[in-house]
Amino acid sequence: MAFTDDSPSPSATATYIASLARASLVAEARLTPKPGLVDAVSNGAHTDMDITTFLASARALEPLFVEYVEAGMVCGDATPSELAAEMRAIGIRAEAAMFAATDGVNTHKGANFTFALILGATGALVSRGHVLPFAPEDTTAMFRLVARMAEGLLDHDVRELRQRTQAGDTNLTHGERLLLERGMQGVRGEAAQGYPLLRSTVLPYLHEAEPRIAQAASAREELLRCLVKIMAVLEDTNVVHRGGPDALVDHRAYCHRLDAAALPYTQLIDALAAYDETLTRRNVSPGGAADLLSLGIFLGLLEGLFGVDALAYETAPTEIY
């Protein structure tokens, strides 16, 4: 999708890329069963949201996703810090749109941060001549740009947090508290490192699973297995916030064993459903893993590993959507 006389306009390209981002959020939300997380048949450990809340959030964010890509195209030759500043400005409005659509419920705050960087960087690369679908080397270039964008944001946020606490401000988010108290950088740190888990685990798995995941009948299974792999290694600040450091240790150990077991599909579904009950009872939700999975789905779509049609999987026999 290079910019030639017969190519789609930059606006059409931005709209298309944003539609892939929204489809990724919807596909992650509909994936069932997800332990402790909202899915098509369960609210998991959440009492203030359900699948309809997530679908409304994704719908509200899509126009802002277009803006992220378009801004990246316009600012393609800007420095990473300038590009990041532009994404932050749009991101504030995107977050407000999300809260307006969900009556104040935080469904995609972390995902919004992540997609702001990814979509802005994608737009910048497209404006420099990278074509769709991305090849793996295009995705690598995007990760490098995102890392440079996020480094400045992380430094800025840490300095600002320290200034706020020194001034007596105690109104911090859970992620901000963990960053200051435990040095857990969460989504900021993942971005500043160029998303190492996506590069080392998620994308290699999706590439290996490409022949299977391209079919809707198999996509659900492959994405659930991918989620388990993410949960087995991610330092998920959402888990620490709700259950403490020991909960993260237990959670990752369980998911590591589940991944290593390579259970047949029906047994995997049973194990995940049982673990959903466990995490729901413990009020633990691995939201960081869900965000990374949605990003992995987006990158799979961007690279053409599978199409949106493959994400029209049946999530559960009782689904009514």
TORMARDREN-922286 format. One record per residue (C-alpha): x, y, z negated; residue number from 1; residue in one letter. Coordinates in Angstrom, 2 decimals, m for minus. Layout:
ATOM       X       Y       Z   i aa
ATOM       X       Y       Z NUM  A
...
***
This chain:
ATOM       X       Y       Z   i aa
ATOM    0.00    0.00    0.00   1  M
ATOM    2.65    2.50    1.07   2  A
ATOM    1.70    6.05    1.99   3  F
ATOM    1.50    5.97    5.77   4  T
ATOM   m1.07    7.43    8.14   5  D
ATOM   m3.35    4.40    7.81   6  D
ATOM   m2.82    3.83    4.09   7  S
ATOM   m5.35    4.56    1.35   8  P
ATOM   m5.23    8.09   m0.01   9  S
ATOM   m3.40    8.69   m3.30  10  P
ATOM   m6.80    9.20   m4.96  11  S
ATOM   m8.11    5.87   m3.62  12  A
ATOM   m4.94    4.14   m4.73  13  T
ATOM   m5.22    5.60   m8.23  14  A
ATOM   m8.86    4.53   m8.43  15  T
ATOM   m7.95    1.00   m7.36  16  Y
ATOM   m5.12    0.67   m9.90  17  I
ATOM   m7.37    2.03  m12.66  18  A
ATOM  m10.04   m0.51  m11.73  19  S
ATOM   m7.49   m3.28  m12.31  20  L
ATOM   m6.74   m1.84  m15.75  21  A
ATOM  m10.41   m1.80  m16.69  22  R
ATOM  m10.87   m5.34  m15.34  23  A
ATOM   m7.98   m6.43  m17.57  24  S
ATOM   m9.61   m4.99  m20.69  25  L
ATOM  m12.92   m6.65  m19.80  26  V
ATOM  m11.25  m10.00  m19.06  27  A
ATOM   m9.46   m9.93  m22.42  28  E
ATOM  m12.65   m9.01  m24.28  29  A
ATOM  m14.66  m11.81  m22.63  30  R
ATOM  m12.00  m14.47  m23.22  31  L
ATOM  m13.40  m16.97  m25.75  32  T
ATOM  m12.58  m18.21  m28.37  33  P
ATOM   m9.98  m15.75  m29.69  34  K
ATOM   m9.00  m16.20  m33.37  35  P
ATOM  m10.02  m13.24  m35.53  36  G
ATOM  m10.82  m11.15  m32.47  37  L
ATOM  m13.99   m9.95  m30.80  38  V
ATOM  m15.01  m12.20  m27.91  39  D
ATOM  m18.18  m13.14  m26.05  40  A
ATOM  m19.73  m15.06  m28.94  41  V
ATOM  m18.04  m13.80  m32.10  42  S
ATOM  m17.06  m10.54  m33.77  43  N
ATOM  m14.09  m12.25  m35.39  44  G
ATOM  m12.82  m10.34  m38.41  45  A
ATOM  m14.65   m7.18  m37.31  46  H
ATOM  m17.97   m6.00  m38.68  47  T
ATOM  m18.21   m2.71  m36.78  48  D
ATOM  m17.90   m3.90  m33.17  49  M
ATOM  m18.89   m6.62  m30.73  50  D
ATOM  m18.42   m7.46  m27.06  51  I
ATOM  m20.77   m4.65  m25.96  52  T
ATOM  m18.63   m2.12  m27.85  53  T
ATOM  m15.54   m3.25  m25.95  54  F
ATOM  m17.31   m3.16  m22.59  55  L
ATOM  m18.53    0.38  m23.27  56  A
ATOM  m15.02    1.41  m24.30  57  S
ATOM  m13.45   m0.02  m21.13  58  A
ATOM  m16.04    1.75  m19.00  59  R
ATOM  m15.38    5.09  m20.72  60  A
ATOM  m11.61    4.76  m20.35  61  L
ATOM  m11.59    3.99  m16.62  62  E
ATOM  m11.85    7.63  m15.41  63  P
ATOM   m8.95    8.55  m17.69  64  L
ATOM   m7.00    5.58  m16.34  65  F
ATOM   m7.40    7.18  m12.92  66  V
ATOM   m5.97   10.40  m14.34  67  E
ATOM   m2.94    8.57  m15.75  68  Y
ATOM   m2.11    7.13  m12.33  69  V
ATOM   m2.75   10.39  m10.48  70  E
ATOM   m0.61   12.33  m12.95  71  A
ATOM    2.18    9.81  m12.45  72  G
ATOM    1.94   10.32   m8.69  73  M
ATOM    2.04   14.11   m9.01  74  V
ATOM    4.86   14.02  m11.58  75  C
ATOM    6.76   11.22   m9.88  76  G
ATOM   10.00   13.19   m9.80  77  D
ATOM    9.64   14.52  m13.35  78  A
ATOM   11.93   13.40  m16.16  79  T
ATOM   10.69   10.49  m18.27  80  P
ATOM   10.07   12.82  m21.21  81  S
ATOM    8.04   15.21  m19.04  82  E
ATOM    6.02   12.32  m17.66  83  L
ATOM    5.42   11.00  m21.18  84  A
ATOM    4.24   14.43  m22.34  85  A
ATOM    1.70   14.49  m19.51  86  E
ATOM    0.45   11.04  m20.49  87  M
ATOM    0.11   12.12  m24.11  88  R
ATOM   m2.04   15.10  m23.10  89  A
ATOM   m4.38   12.90  m21.07  90  I
ATOM   m4.28   10.25  m23.78  91  G
ATOM   m5.81   12.59  m26.35  92  I
ATOM   m8.82   13.06  m24.08  93  R
ATOM   m8.96    9.34  m23.33  94  A
ATOM   m9.07    8.51  m27.03  95  E
ATOM  m11.89   11.02  m27.52  96  A
ATOM  m13.82    9.40  m24.65  97  A
ATOM  m13.34    5.99  m26.24  98  M
ATOM  m14.63    7.16  m29.64  99  F
ATOM  m17.60    8.90  m28.00 100  A
ATOM  m18.56    5.69  m26.20 101  A
ATOM  m18.21    3.51  m29.32 102  T
ATOM  m19.72    5.85  m31.94 103  D
ATOM  m16.32    6.31  m33.57 104  G
ATOM  m15.16    2.68  m33.51 105  V
ATOM  m11.51    2.05  m32.63 106  N
ATOM  m11.65   m0.57  m29.89 107  T
ATOM   m8.73    0.32  m27.61 108  H
ATOM   m6.52    2.90  m29.32 109  K
ATOM   m3.41    0.73  m28.99 110  G
ATOM   m4.33   m0.37  m25.48 111  A
ATOM   m4.91    3.25  m24.47 112  N
ATOM   m1.39    4.16  m25.58 113  F
ATOM    0.07    1.24  m23.68 114  T
ATOM   m1.91    1.76  m20.49 115  F
ATOM   m1.11    5.47  m20.52 116  A
ATOM    2.59    4.67  m20.18 117  L
ATOM    2.15    1.75  m17.80 118  I
ATOM   m0.28    3.52  m15.49 119  L
ATOM    1.71    6.74  m15.47 120  G
ATOM    4.88    4.85  m14.61 121  A
ATOM    3.03    2.83  m11.95 122  T
ATOM    1.77    6.03  m10.33 123  G
ATOM    5.26    7.51  m10.37 124  A
ATOM    6.73    4.44   m8.67 125  L
ATOM    3.99    4.36   m6.02 126  V
ATOM    4.73    8.01   m5.22 127  S
ATOM    8.38    7.04   m4.72 128  R
ATOM    7.51    4.41   m2.12 129  G
ATOM    6.91    1.24   m4.14 130  H
ATOM    4.05   m0.68   m2.54 131  V
ATOM    1.21   m2.82   m3.84 132  L
ATOM    1.11   m5.59   m4.77 133  P
ATOM    4.21   m5.07   m6.87 134  F
ATOM    7.07   m7.50   m6.51 135  A
ATOM    8.82   m8.59   m9.73 136  P
ATOM   11.58   m6.05   m9.11 137  E
ATOM    8.94   m3.28   m8.93 138  D
ATOM    7.57   m4.40  m12.29 139  T
ATOM   11.11   m4.39  m13.70 140  T
ATOM   11.59   m0.81  m12.48 141  A
ATOM    8.28    0.12  m14.11 142  M
ATOM    9.41   m1.36  m17.44 143  F
ATOM   12.64    0.63  m17.27 144  R
ATOM   10.76    3.86  m16.69 145  L
ATOM    8.27    3.08  m19.47 146  V
ATOM   11.14    2.43  m21.90 147  A
ATOM   12.65    5.83  m21.15 148  R
ATOM    9.25    7.50  m21.53 149  M
ATOM    8.54    5.73  m24.82 150  A
ATOM   11.95    6.41  m26.37 151  E
ATOM   11.18   10.11  m26.50 152  G
ATOM    7.68    9.50  m27.84 153  L
ATOM    8.99    7.21  m30.59 154  L
ATOM   11.65    9.71  m31.68 155  D
ATOM    9.08   12.50  m31.64 156  H
ATOM    6.54   10.49  m33.64 157  D
ATOM    9.06    9.42  m36.30 158  V
ATOM   10.25   13.01  m36.79 159  R
ATOM    6.68   14.25  m36.96 160  E
ATOM    5.67   11.55  m39.47 161  L
ATOM    8.57   12.42  m41.75 162  R
ATOM    7.72   16.10  m41.59 163  Q
ATOM    4.08   15.39  m42.37 164  R
ATOM    4.85   13.18  m45.37 165  T
ATOM    7.39   15.64  m46.70 166  Q
ATOM    4.67   18.29  m46.48 167  A
ATOM    2.38   16.06  m48.54 168  G
ATOM    0.18   14.70  m45.73 169  D
ATOM   m1.18   11.28  m46.72 170  T
ATOM   m3.73   10.98  m43.90 171  N
ATOM   m1.74    8.43  m41.88 172  L
ATOM   m2.98    5.63  m39.65 173  T
ATOM   m2.20    2.05  m40.58 174  H
ATOM    0.43    1.85  m37.86 175  G
ATOM    2.06    5.07  m39.04 176  E
ATOM    2.28    3.75  m42.60 177  R
ATOM    3.89    0.50  m41.47 178  L
ATOM    6.35    2.44  m39.34 179  L
ATOM    7.47    4.56  m42.29 180  L
ATOM    7.25    1.98  m45.07 181  E
ATOM    8.46   m1.17  m43.29 182  R
ATOM   10.11    0.08  m40.14 183  G
ATOM    7.57   m1.86  m38.07 184  M
ATOM    7.44    0.09  m34.82 185  Q
ATOM    4.45   m1.78  m33.41 186  G
ATOM    3.22   m0.67  m30.00 187  V
ATOM    5.67    2.24  m29.97 188  R
ATOM    8.65   m0.05  m30.44 189  G
ATOM    7.42   m2.55  m27.85 190  E
ATOM    7.16    0.24  m25.32 191  A
ATOM   10.54    1.78  m26.18 192  A
ATOM   12.16   m1.62  m25.59 193  Q
ATOM   10.40   m2.01  m22.25 194  G
ATOM    7.99   m4.64  m23.57 195  Y
ATOM   10.45   m7.49  m24.11 196  P
ATOM    7.70   m9.98  m24.95 197  L
ATOM    5.96   m9.29  m21.67 198  L
ATOM    9.23   m9.74  m19.78 199  R
ATOM   10.44  m12.83  m21.63 200  S
ATOM    7.21  m14.70  m22.34 201  T
ATOM    4.01  m13.41  m20.75 202  V
ATOM    5.02  m12.72  m17.16 203  L
ATOM    7.19  m15.86  m16.80 204  P
ATOM    4.24  m17.93  m18.04 205  Y
ATOM    1.80  m16.22  m15.67 206  L
ATOM    4.18  m16.75  m12.75 207  H
ATOM    4.50  m20.42  m13.62 208  E
ATOM    0.73  m20.74  m14.03 209  A
ATOM   m0.08  m18.82  m10.82 210  E
ATOM   m1.37  m21.84   m8.85 211  P
ATOM   m3.75  m22.69  m11.69 212  R
ATOM   m4.78  m19.25  m12.95 213  I
ATOM   m5.85  m18.09   m9.48 214  A
ATOM   m8.96  m20.24   m9.90 215  Q
ATOM  m11.68  m19.03  m12.26 216  A
ATOM  m12.23  m22.58  m13.48 217  A
ATOM   m8.67  m22.64  m14.86 218  S
ATOM   m8.05  m18.98  m15.67 219  A
ATOM   m9.73  m19.15  m19.07 220  R
ATOM   m7.52  m22.03  m20.17 221  E
ATOM   m4.29  m20.43  m18.96 222  E
ATOM   m5.05  m17.07  m20.57 223  L
ATOM   m5.91  m18.74  m23.88 224  L
ATOM   m2.59  m20.61  m23.77 225  R
ATOM   m0.85  m17.34  m22.96 226  C
ATOM   m2.53  m15.66  m25.95 227  L
ATOM   m1.25  m18.41  m28.25 228  V
ATOM    2.28  m17.85  m26.96 229  K
ATOM    2.00  m14.13  m27.68 230  I
ATOM    0.63  m14.67  m31.18 231  M
ATOM    3.43  m17.13  m31.96 232  A
ATOM    6.14  m14.48  m31.61 233  V
ATOM    4.62  m10.98  m31.80 234  L
ATOM    5.30   m8.85  m34.89 235  E
ATOM    1.64   m7.85  m34.99 236  D
ATOM    1.13   m4.82  m37.21 237  T
ATOM   m2.63   m5.44  m37.15 238  N
ATOM   m2.09   m8.75  m38.95 239  V
ATOM    0.19   m7.11  m41.53 240  V
ATOM   m2.28   m4.30  m42.13 241  H
ATOM   m5.15   m6.67  m42.86 242  R
ATOM   m3.34   m9.56  m44.54 243  G
ATOM    0.13   m8.40  m45.54 244  G
ATOM    3.57   m9.69  m44.46 245  P
ATOM    2.85  m13.25  m45.64 246  D
ATOM   m0.20  m13.40  m43.39 247  A
ATOM    2.00  m12.59  m40.39 248  L
ATOM    4.45  m15.34  m41.32 249  V
ATOM    1.65  m17.89  m41.65 250  D
ATOM   m0.07  m16.70  m38.48 251  H
ATOM    3.01  m16.92  m36.29 252  R
ATOM    3.98  m20.30  m37.73 253  A
ATOM    0.53  m21.74  m37.02 254  Y
ATOM    0.48  m20.37  m33.47 255  C
ATOM    3.99  m21.67  m32.85 256  H
ATOM    2.86  m25.16  m33.86 257  R
ATOM   m0.27  m24.85  m31.73 258  L
ATOM    1.75  m23.77  m28.72 259  D
ATOM    4.27  m26.57  m29.18 260  A
ATOM    1.48  m29.16  m29.49 261  A
ATOM    0.33  m28.50  m25.89 262  A
ATOM   m3.11  m29.86  m26.70 263  L
ATOM   m5.52  m30.96  m23.99 264  P
ATOM   m7.90  m28.16  m23.07 265  Y
ATOM  m10.94  m29.32  m25.04 266  T
ATOM   m8.81  m29.86  m28.14 267  Q
ATOM   m7.25  m26.42  m27.70 268  L
ATOM  m10.72  m24.86  m27.63 269  I
ATOM  m11.67  m26.71  m30.83 270  D
ATOM   m8.44  m25.63  m32.54 271  A
ATOM   m8.90  m21.98  m31.57 272  L
ATOM  m12.53  m21.99  m32.69 273  A
ATOM  m11.53  m23.44  m36.06 274  A
ATOM   m8.70  m20.92  m36.40 275  Y
ATOM  m11.15  m18.14  m35.57 276  D
ATOM  m13.18  m19.17  m38.60 277  E
ATOM  m10.03  m19.17  m40.73 278  T
ATOM   m8.87  m15.71  m39.68 279  L
ATOM  m12.38  m14.31  m39.92 280  T
ATOM  m12.66  m15.60  m43.47 281  R
ATOM   m9.28  m14.02  m44.29 282  R
ATOM  m10.25  m10.75  m42.53 283  N
ATOM   m7.22  m10.97  m40.24 284  V
ATOM   m7.30   m9.78  m36.63 285  S
ATOM   m4.28  m10.08  m34.28 286  P
ATOM   m5.26   m7.02  m32.26 287  G
ATOM   m1.73   m6.35  m31.05 288  G
ATOM   m1.69   m9.70  m29.30 289  A
ATOM   m4.99   m8.90  m27.58 290  A
ATOM   m3.56   m5.63  m26.25 291  D
ATOM   m0.50   m7.37  m24.86 292  L
ATOM   m2.64  m10.03  m23.23 293  L
ATOM   m4.75   m7.38  m21.47 294  S
ATOM   m1.53   m5.75  m20.26 295  L
ATOM   m0.24   m9.11  m19.03 296  G
ATOM   m3.49   m9.63  m17.12 297  I
ATOM   m3.10   m6.18  m15.55 298  F
ATOM    0.44   m6.90  m14.43 299  L
ATOM   m0.68  m10.22  m12.99 300  G
ATOM   m3.30   m8.37  m10.96 301  L
ATOM   m0.80   m5.69   m9.96 302  L
ATOM    1.62   m8.33   m8.68 303  E
ATOM   m1.16  m10.21   m6.89 304  G
ATOM   m0.64  m13.39   m8.91 305  L
ATOM   m4.43  m13.69   m9.06 306  F
ATOM   m7.41  m11.57   m8.15 307  G
ATOM  m10.22  m10.06  m10.17 308  V
ATOM  m12.47  m12.91   m9.03 309  D
ATOM  m10.34  m15.34  m11.02 310  A
ATOM  m11.31  m13.44  m14.18 311  L
ATOM  m15.00  m14.22  m13.71 312  A
ATOM  m14.54  m17.31  m15.82 313  Y
ATOM  m17.27  m18.70  m18.00 314  E
ATOM  m16.21  m17.82  m21.50 315  T
ATOM  m18.48  m20.17  m23.44 316  A
ATOM  m21.68  m22.14  m22.87 317  P
ATOM  m23.67  m19.72  m24.99 318  T
ATOM  m22.48  m16.54  m23.31 319  E
ATOM  m25.34  m14.34  m22.19 320  I
ATOM  m23.45  m11.57  m20.38 321  Y
***
